[in-house]
């Protein structure tokens, strides 16, 4: 299994994210912080996979926003698909059986979300 945390690091500040889903094309995360459609950021995903520590950075853009009381959900589309040279641990996880991502863009729970095409 993958034990990880995700955060946006900007200068000396960091914002922790609740990572809900990951695929080769993006992530779904929850946060109390407000983000807007089109916001760009780099997310650092770090943790342990197969008993080895890792830290990988992935740039992306907010393409889905679902606002609700108690926190918001965001779909971040990576600037490019993940590949083995830049994110070897995330690719290894996603290639395994436990890493099969689902498409949050088609998830009916987020049907009323704002989206950027």
C-alpha positions in Angstrom: 0.0 0.0 0.0 0.9 3.6 -0.4 1.1 5.8 2.7 1.4 9.4 1.6 0.6 13.0 2.3 0.2 15.8 -0.2 0.9 19.4 0.2 1.4 22.6 -1.8 4.7 24.2 -1.1 5.1 27.9 -1.9 8.2 29.5 -0.6 8.4 28.9 3.1 4.6 28.2 3.4 3.0 24.8 2.9 -0.7 23.9 2.7 -1.6 20.3 3.6 -4.1 18.5 1.3 -6.3 15.5 2.0 -5.5 13.4 -1.0 -8.6 11.4 -2.1 -7.7 9.9 -5.4 -4.8 9.8 -7.9 -4.4 8.8 -11.5 -1.8 9.4 -14.2 -3.7 12.5 -15.2 -4.4 14.2 -11.9 -5.6 14.1 -8.3 -8.8 14.7 -6.3 -8.1 16.4 -3.0 -10.0 18.1 -0.2 -9.0 21.3 1.6 -10.3 24.0 3.8 -8.3 26.5 1.7 -10.2 28.2 -1.1 -8.8 27.6 -4.6 -10.3 28.8 -7.9 -10.8 27.2 -11.3 -7.6 27.7 -13.3 -5.3 28.1 -10.3 -1.9 26.5 -11.0 0.3 24.9 -8.4 2.9 22.2 -7.7 1.8 19.5 -5.4 4.4 17.5 -3.4 3.4 14.0 -2.7 5.6 12.2 -0.2 5.4 9.1 1.9 6.3 5.4 1.9 5.7 2.8 -0.8 7.1 -0.7 -0.7 9.0 0.2 2.4 10.9 3.0 0.6 10.4 6.8 1.3 9.7 9.1 -1.6 8.9 12.7 -2.4 7.7 13.6 -5.9 6.5 17.0 -7.2 3.8 17.3 -9.8 2.6 20.6 -11.4 -1.0 21.1 -12.4 -4.1 23.2 -12.7 -7.4 23.2 -10.8 -10.1 22.0 -13.3 -12.9 21.0 -11.0 -14.2 22.8 -7.8 -16.9 21.3 -5.6 -17.7 23.7 -2.7 -19.6 22.5 0.4 -19.9 23.3 4.1 -17.0 21.7 6.0 -14.5 21.8 3.2 -14.0 21.8 -0.6 -13.0 19.2 -3.1 -10.8 20.0 -6.1 -9.7 18.2 -9.2 -6.2 19.0 -10.2 -5.2 18.0 -13.7 -1.4 17.4 -14.0 0.4 19.6 -16.6 1.5 16.4 -18.3 0.8 12.7 -17.7 3.0 11.1 -15.0 5.9 9.2 -16.4 8.6 7.0 -14.9 11.5 9.4 -15.3 10.0 12.1 -13.1 7.6 10.3 -10.8 8.8 6.6 -10.5 7.1 5.8 -7.2 3.7 7.2 -8.3 3.9 5.3 -11.6 4.8 2.1 -9.8 1.8 2.5 -7.4 -0.6 3.3 -10.3 0.7 0.3 -12.3 -0.1 -2.0 -9.4 -3.6 -3.5 -8.7 -4.2 -1.2 -5.7 -3.5 1.9 -7.6 -6.3 1.8 -10.1 -7.7 5.3 -10.1 -11.2 6.3 -10.9 -12.3 9.4 -12.8 -13.5 12.0 -10.3 -14.7 14.1 -13.3 -17.4 11.5 -14.0 -18.2 10.7 -10.3 -21.9 11.5 -9.7 -21.1 12.9 -6.3 -19.4 15.9 -8.0 -22.1 16.4 -10.7 -22.7 20.0 -9.5 -19.0 20.9 -9.4 -17.7 23.9 -11.3 -15.5 22.7 -14.2 -13.1 24.3 -16.6 -12.9 22.7 -20.1 
